[in-house]
Amino acid sequence: MKKSTDLPIKICVSGARETSHCGVDALDMAEKLGAEIASHGCVATSSAVAGFPMWAARGAKNAGGMTVGFSPAANLYEHENVYRLPTDNLDVIVYTGFGYAGSDLLLMRSSDAIIFGCGRIGTIHEFTVAFQERKPIGILEGAWDTVELLRDIMARDIERPHDNIVFDKDPNRLIEQLIAVVKKEREKK
C-alpha cells in the first residue's frame, strides 16, 4: 500500500478566465507556472476554464505533465455548449455538475496546494475556500491587484495562522516553497 508521501502532489492554479485586466505578462507567467509544476513531478489541477488556468495547463502539458480540470458542467456537452469552456491541455476533466461555486469547492478539496495568480471574484471565492480549509497556498506576485486583495482578506482574519501561505514572483521558487509546505503537512499526518 502506498503511503501519502509517495503520491504525486496535486497543485492547483487559480486565476481569471478573462484576463484583459491582468497585464501583458500574466499568461506567460501562468504558462511558466504550469511548466514548473510539471518539471517538479506534480499534477497540475485547475478549473477547466479559459484564461489563466488554461495557460497554466498548457505550460504543464508542454512540459510533459499531467493535468486535471474541474468543470462546473455535468457532462462534456454541457461543458462545451452551455458553459462554452475549452478542453485544450487537459488530460482529465471532472464534470462536477455543481456550477462554478460547487466545482470550486471540489477543486480546492481535491488539490494538495493552490496557487493564486491574477484573478477576479471566482479567484477570490477559491481563495476563501482554500484559506478556510487551511490548504497550503502560494500567491504569485505580478502586475495585478489580486495580491493586495488576498493580503487584505488575510489581514481581516486574525483567528487563523497564516504559516502555510507563501508569496513569490518567481514561479520556480514559489513551487519549491509550496512543495516544502505540502511535504511538511504530509509528515504531520
Sequence and secondary structure as in RCSB ss.txt:
>XXXX:A:sequence
MKKSTDLPIKICVSGARETSHCGVDALDMAEKLGAEIASHGCVATSSAVAGFPMWAARGAKNAGGMTVGFSPAAN
LYEHENVYRLPTDNLDVIVYTGFGYAGSDLLLMRSSDAIIFGCGRIGTIHEFTVAFQERKPIGILEGAWDTVELL
RDIMARDIERPHDNIVFDKDPNRLIEQLIAVVKKEREKK
>XXXX:A:secstr
   GGGS  EEEEE  SS TTS TTHHHHHHHHHHHHHHTT EEEEES SSHHHHHHHHHHHTT  EEEEESSSS
HHHHHHTS    TT SEEEE  SHHHHHHHHHHHH SEEEE S  HHHHHHHHHHHHTT  EEEE  SSTHHHHH
HHHHHH  SS  TTEEEESSHHHHHHHHHHHHHHHHHH 
